[in-house]
Amino acid sequence: MGLLTLMTAGLILLLILVVLCFLLYCGYIYYVHMKYDHIPGPPRDSFLFGHSPTIMKLMKNNMVMYDTFLEWVEKYGPVVRVNSLHSTIIIVISPEGVKEFLMSPKYTKDKFYERIETLFGARFLGKGLVTDRDYDHWHKQRRMMDPAFSRNYLIGLMGTFNETAEDLMEILGDKADGKCQVGMHDMLGRVTLDVIAKVAFGMELNSLHDDQTPFTRAITTVMRGMLETRNPLVKYIPGKRAFIREVKESVKLLRETGRECILQRRKAIQDGEDIPMDILTQILKGAEIEDGCSLEDLIDNFVTFFVAGQETTANQLSFAVMELARNPEILTRVQTEVDEVLGSKRDIEYEDLGKLQYLSQVLKETLRLYPIAPGTSRALEKEMVIEGVRVPPGTTLMFNTYIMGRMEKYYPDPLVFNPDRFHPDAPKPSYAYFPFSLGPRSCIGQVFARMEAKVVMAKLLQRFEFELVEGQSFRIMDTGSLRPMDGVICRLRPRAEHKSRK
């Protein structure tokens, strides 16, 4: 009886302790509410979870949460509070705010980026260029990587861009009978994977000809894993356990591939072999300069470039195909330009890219409506007044080009696809367009991405007419980056003009 009494007393004490901790936590949440409730924002769904139920519902229904944020900004103003448990994020939709926080190195990336250093306990991007919050350490890494993205090096990639894009054109040519349905997002994902693997790391994946390659699925899975981490309780949902295992296996595949590439290249350097001055070589040269750079640190940047280099360009090209197929007059205009600049030539030269002005406008307008990386965030260390609103220190600020790109305030008829917005003589809003971010932390690979996208798109426009298969929704899927939900299923036909020139 004494033991039973002791156990009962212990359980009661434990229950009291749990209740006390919960009450203390609720008190802390109340303190957070008091700290931020002067900032405009929609009513919380609940005291405890804030706006999380709304966001989780959007994710569950494959909706883009930035559309809801856009509604909130339109209703509550350019500075909007979003609560989630004890955390508060402030959305800042202001050109002045974008200029202040993105153009200056004094504002560091916020703690969100620490969440993707690992995914469910598995090291993912680590301290690579995207996630490194220490500006001085990041700047050292960036400086060492810059030669791999210099103009001279990128010009030297035109051969690989042409060669790999030609592989895609041959495959599409076999399907271009006007009847076969082609998933353009899948095909474009394969070509961009082959390009980044070859030009950055010397890998011949040949995924265009290999339906079984595991890398495209692995990248999609880790991107989805990044998205799922928005829910702080995801690890405790029983139905997510199999998915979490798949994410960790995909991370392992990417990192083991990086490990193998790095070790092979190190051996080639030691053996005195000729090696390309590609991204992988720059990663290794940087390791020689920087003290204490471990193999795992090197793999961080391998995975960063491997994932970002494939995902972003594939999604941009897919959205561009989708919009051109929906806008035949724009398609005709850009094809006319391609015909005038390229004629029937097979290999596109670097000098040709600058002449494809309207194609540049098409690709820029694509990223206005469909920025693959919708935004970024910064940590506010000191109290500041933003757009007339006092924001406390220690706050995460979110900047979002998707929201700004769809606001009438910055772009008339914002949902209309209109490449003339980016004509050199057209007026453009300042600091409202940043699909590659802005300032010192802008994407190091943006020129690479633009060149690759232009080569692939120019060849596609040169060779084929394409139309969308009926019944597609044109919805956007948020998988950590934005992609077309239905895969841009098209029917292709050879272009009569190109055929007659052969």
Residue pairs with C-beta under 8 A, 6 or more apart in sequence:
25 86
26 47
26 48
28 86
29 47
29 48
29 85
29 86
32 83
32 86
32 87
32 88
33 47
33 83
35 88
35 392
36 81
36 83
36 88
36 90
36 392
36 395
37 81
38 389
38 390
39 79
39 80
39 81
39 90
39 389
39 391
40 76
40 77
40 79
40 80
40 81
40 389
41 51
41 72
41 76
41 80
41 81
41 82
41 83
42 51
42 72
42 75
42 76
42 80
44 50
44 51
44 83
45 51
45 52
45 53
45 54
46 53
48 85
49 84
49 85
50 82
50 83
50 84
50 85
50 88
51 82
51 83
51 84
52 83
52 84
52 85
52 231
54 68
55 65
55 68
55 84
55 230
56 231
58 64
58 65
58 68
59 65
59 227
59 230
59 231
59 478
62 475
62 477
62 478
62 485
64 402
64 476
64 478
64 482
65 478
66 374
66 375
66 400
66 402
66 403
66 478
69 80
69 82
69 91
69 400
69 403
70 402
70 403
70 406
70 407
72 80
72 82
72 91
73 80
73 91
73 93
73 403
73 407
74 407
77 387
77 389
78 92
78 93
78 94
78 97
78 387
79 90
79 91
79 92
79 93
79 94
79 386
79 387
79 388
79 389
79 391
80 90
80 91
80 93
81 88
81 89
81 90
82 88
82 89
82 90
82 91
82 398
84 232
85 232
87 396
88 395
88 396
89 377
89 395
89 396
89 397
89 398
90 380
90 386
90 391
90 395
90 396
90 397
90 398
91 398
91 400
91 403
92 98
92 101
92 386
92 387
92 397
92 398
92 399
93 399
93 400
93 403
93 404
93 407
94 386
94 387
95 404
95 410
95 429
95 430
95 431
95 432
96 387
96 431
97 386
97 387
97 397
97 399
98 399
98 404
98 431
98 432
98 434
98 438
99 430
99 431
100 107
101 107
101 378
101 397
101 399
102 376
102 378
102 399
102 431
102 434
102 437
102 438
102 439
102 441
103 438
103 439
103 440
104 439
105 135
105 139
105 439
105 440
105 441
107 378
107 379
107 380
107 381
108 133
108 134
108 135
108 378
108 379
108 381
109 131
109 133
109 376
109 377
109 378
109 379
109 441
110 133
110 377
110 378
110 379
110 396
110 397
111 133
111 379
111 396
112 377
112 396
113 130
113 131
113 132
113 133
113 377
114 131
114 133
115 229
116 124
116 125
116 130
116 131
116 226
116 229
117 123
117 124
117 125
117 126
117 127
117 131
118 124
118 126
119 222
119 225
119 226
119 229
119 247
119 248
119 251
120 225
120 229
120 235
120 244
120 247
120 248
121 248
122 247
122 248
122 251
122 252
123 251
123 255
123 296
123 300
124 222
124 251
124 255
124 303
125 131
125 300
125 303
125 304
125 307
126 296
126 297
126 299
126 300
126 303
127 137
127 297
127 300
128 141
128 300
128 301
128 303
128 304
129 138
129 141
129 142
129 145
129 301
129 304
129 444
130 304
130 308
131 300
131 304
132 138
132 141
138 441
139 440
140 286
140 290
141 286
141 290
141 301
142 440
142 444
144 282
144 285
144 286
144 289
144 290
145 279
145 282
145 283
145 286
145 301
145 444
146 444
147 153
147 277
147 282
148 200
148 277
148 278
148 279
148 281
148 282
149 444
149 445
149 447
149 448
151 447
153 277
154 447
154 448
154 451
155 350
157 199
157 448
157 451
158 347
158 348
158 349
158 350
158 451
158 455
159 347
160 195
160 198
160 199
161 195
161 199
161 348
161 451
161 452
161 455
161 456
162 346
162 347
162 348
162 455
164 191
164 194
164 195
164 198
164 208
165 191
165 455
165 456
165 459
166 346
166 459
167 191
167 194
167 208
167 209
168 187
168 188
168 190
168 191
168 208
168 456
168 459
168 460
169 459
169 460
169 463
171 187
171 208
171 209
172 182
172 187
172 460
172 463
172 464
172 492
173 463
173 494
175 182
175 492
176 464
176 492
176 493
176 494
177 492
177 493
178 491
178 492
178 493
179 491
180 491
180 492
181 469
181 489
181 490
181 491
182 489
182 490
182 491
182 492
183 487
183 488
183 489
184 317
184 318
184 321
184 466
184 487
184 488
184 489
184 490
185 314
185 315
185 318
185 483
185 484
185 487
185 488
186 216
186 487
187 208
188 313
188 314
188 317
188 318
188 321
188 456
189 216
189 310
189 311
189 314
189 318
190 207
190 208
190 213
190 216
191 208
191 314
191 456
192 309
192 310
192 311
192 313
192 314
192 317
192 452
192 456
193 205
193 207
193 213
193 215
193 216
193 219
193 310
193 314
194 205
194 206
194 207
194 208
195 309
195 313
195 452
196 305
196 306
196 309
196 310
197 203
197 204
197 205
197 215
197 306
198 204
198 205
199 278
199 279
200 278
200 279
200 280
200 305
200 306
200 309
201 261
201 278
201 279
201 280
201 302
201 305
201 306
202 261
202 265
202 276
202 278
202 280
203 257
203 261
205 213
205 215
206 213
207 213
207 215
207 216
214 253
215 253
215 254
215 257
215 310
216 310
217 250
218 250
218 253
218 254
219 250
219 254
219 306
219 307
219 310
219 311
220 479
221 246
221 247
221 250
222 247
222 250
222 251
222 254
222 307
222 480
223 307
223 311
223 479
223 480
223 481
224 243
224 247
224 479
224 480
225 243
225 244
225 247
225 250
225 251
225 480
226 480
227 478
227 479
227 480
228 234
228 240
228 243
228 247
231 237
234 240
234 244
235 244
254 303
254 306
254 307
255 299
255 302
255 303
257 302
257 306
258 298
258 299
258 302
258 303
258 306
259 295
259 299
261 280
261 302
262 280
262 283
262 284
262 295
262 298
262 299
262 302
265 275
265 280
265 281
265 284
266 284
268 275
269 275
269 284
275 281
279 301
279 305
280 302
283 298
283 301
283 302
284 298
286 293
287 293
287 297
287 298
305 445
308 443
308 445
309 445
309 448
309 449
311 372
311 481
312 372
312 373
312 449
312 481
313 449
313 452
313 453
313 456
314 483
315 370
315 372
315 481
315 482
315 483
315 484
316 363
316 366
316 367
316 370
316 372
316 449
316 453
317 453
317 456
317 457
318 483
318 484
318 487
318 488
319 366
319 369
319 370
319 484
319 488
320 362
320 363
320 366
320 453
320 457
321 460
321 466
321 488
321 490
322 468
322 474
322 484
322 488
323 330
323 362
323 365
323 366
323 369
323 417
324 330
324 331
324 334
324 362
324 461
324 466
325 331
325 466
325 467
325 468
325 488
325 490
326 417
326 468
326 474
327 417
330 362
330 417
330 419
331 461
333 358
334 358
334 359
334 362
334 419
334 461
335 461
335 462
335 495
337 356
337 357
337 358
337 359
338 356
338 359
338 458
338 461
338 462
339 462
339 497
341 352
341 355
341 356
342 348
342 352
342 458
342 462
343 501
344 462
344 498
344 501
344 502
348 454
348 455
348 458
348 459
350 451
352 458
353 451
353 454
353 455
356 454
356 458
357 424
358 419
359 454
359 457
359 458
359 461
360 422
360 450
360 454
361 419
361 420
361 421
361 422
361 423
362 419
362 457
363 450
363 453
363 454
363 457
364 419
364 422
364 433
365 417
365 418
365 419
365 421
365 422
367 433
367 435
368 401
368 405
368 411
368 421
368 422
368 433
368 435
369 405
369 406
369 414
369 415
369 417
370 476
370 482
371 401
371 402
371 405
371 435
371 482
372 435
372 481
372 482
372 483
373 435
373 436
373 437
373 443
373 481
374 400
374 401
374 402
374 403
374 482
375 398
375 399
375 400
375 401
375 402
375 403
376 398
376 399
376 434
376 437
376 441
377 396
377 397
377 398
377 399
378 396
378 397
378 399
379 394
379 395
379 396
379 397
380 391
380 393
380 394
380 395
380 396
380 397
381 393
381 394
382 393
383 390
383 391
383 392
383 393
384 390
384 391
385 391
386 397
391 397
399 434
401 432
401 433
401 434
401 435
402 482
404 410
404 429
404 432
404 433
405 411
405 414
405 432
405 433
406 414
406 415
407 414
407 432
408 414
410 429
410 432
411 421
411 429
411 432
420 426
421 428
422 428
431 438
434 442
436 442
436 443
436 446
436 449
437 443
443 449
460 466
462 495
462 498
463 494
463 495
463 498
464 492
464 493
464 494
464 495
465 492
465 493
465 494
465 495
466 490
466 491
466 492
466 493
467 490
467 491
468 488
468 489
468 490
469 489
469 490
469 491
472 486
472 488
472 489
473 485
473 486
474 484
474 486
475 484
475 485
475 486
476 482
476 483
476 484
476 485
477 483
477 484
477 485
